[in-house]
Amino acid sequence: GLDFAIPSGWQEQTPSSSMRIAQMTIPGDAGPAELAVFFFGVGGGGGLEANLERWGGQMDATGPVKREAFESNGLRITWIDVAGTVKPSTTGMGPATPQSGSRLFGAVVEGEGGPWFFKAVGPDATLSAQRDAWMAMLQSLKLAS
C-alpha cells in the first residue's frame, strides 16, 4: 500500500464503492470537491496513458490539459489538471448532467506494488485553491512500511 499526508481540512470518508481504497472531501468556498483513490491489484487498472486520456475525456476542457511528472520517494507520479465542464457519466459514478466551472486533477502513481490512481473532481475555484495541497499530498506519497 501507500502512505501519504492528508492535507489540512480534507475530510476522510468511507469509500462509496468497493473500487475505492480511500475517499475524501476537499473543502472550498465554491463547494466541495471529491478525491477518490483506486487500486486494482498489482499491475491492474490499465496503463498510464490510457488512464490520463480517459480522465481528460471526462471533461470538455476550456484550455489545454496540463500534465506534469516527477519522482518522489521512489515513486513515479504523473498527473493532469483539466478545467472545464465535467461530462455526464455513462457509468453511474459521476454527474447525471454536465457540470460547468469544474476542474479535474488525476494522478497515476507507479512503483513497486502499484499502480495507484488518484482522481479529484469538483468546482474549479475549489481545486484551484487546493493545488498546493494536492501537490504536497502527491509529494508525500511513499510505499507503506
N, C-alpha and C positions, 0 to 999 in steps of 0.2 A: 504494500500500500504506500500511500503518500502521506506525509505530514506537511502542514502549511499553517501560517499565521492567518487567522481570520481578522480582517480589518475592523477597527473600532466602529461600532454602530451596526454592523452587519449582523443579522439575526439568523441563527441556525434554525432550520425547520425539519420536521420529519419528512423524508423524501415522499413525494406524491406518486411515485412509480417505482417498481422493482428494478427498473433500468438505472435508477439514480443511486449513487453511493453517498451523495451529500446534496443538500439544497439549502439556500439562504435567501433572505430578503435583503435587498440593498436599499436603504432609505434615501429619500431625496425630496426636495421641495416640489418637484413636478410629479411626484407619485413614486411608488416603489418599483424597483426592478427586481428580477429574479435571477439567481445563479443556480445552475444545476451542474453537478459533476457526475460524469458517467465513466464506468469501467466495464468492459465486456469480456474480460479474461485476457490472459497474456496473448498479445498479437491480434486481439479481436477489435471489432469496431470500424474496420476499414482503414485505409491509408490516409496519410496527411493531406494530400491534395484533394482527395475525394471529399473529406470532411470540410475542409475550408471552402471548397467550391459549393457544397450543399448548403452550408450556412450562409454564404454570400447570396445564394439563390433564394433564400428565405426572405430576402429584403429587396424592395425596389429602391436602390441606392440613389441618393441625391448628389453624390460626389463619388470620387474614387474609393475603392476598397483599400484601406491602409493595411499593410502587412509588415510585421516585424518578427525577427527570430533572434534568439540568444541562448546561451548556455548558462546554467546556474546549478550548482551543487550536483554536477554530473548528469543533469537532465538537459535535453534539447527541447526548448519551448518555442513554438511558432504560433503566432496569434494574429487575428484580423480585427479590424474596427470598421464597422459599416453603419452609416447614418442614413435614415430614410423612412420608408414605410414597411412595417412587417406585413408580409403577405398572409392571407388566411391560411390556416393549417389544413392539410389534406389528411393528416394522421390523427386528428383529435387532440393533439398535445400542445396546440398553440391557439392563437386567436381565431374566432369564427369570422371576424370581419377585419379588413385592413386597419392597421394601427399606424397612422402617420405620426411624425415627430418622434420617431423611435431610434434606438441605437442597439447594435449587437456587438458584443465582444465574444470571440470564440477562440479557444486555445487548445492545441494538441500538444500534450506533454509526452515526450518519448524518452524512455530509459528502461533499465532492467526491470522486467515485470510488467511493463506497460503495453500499450499506451493508455493514457487517461485523457478525458475530454472535459473541458470547462466551457460553459456557454452562459452568458449573461445577456438578458434582453429586457428592455424597459424604455422609459422616456429618455429621449436624447439628453435633456438637461440633467437628469439624474445620473446617467452613466458618464456623461462628460465630466461632471463634478467629481466622480469617483474614479477617474482614470488613474490617478496616482496611487490610490488604494488598491486598485486592480493590479497595477504593476508591482507594487510591494508584495501583494499576495503571490503573484507568479514567481517573483524572485525569491520568496521564502520556501518554495516547494523543495522537498527533499524526500528521498526514499525513507520509509519508516524503518526504525531500527528494532 
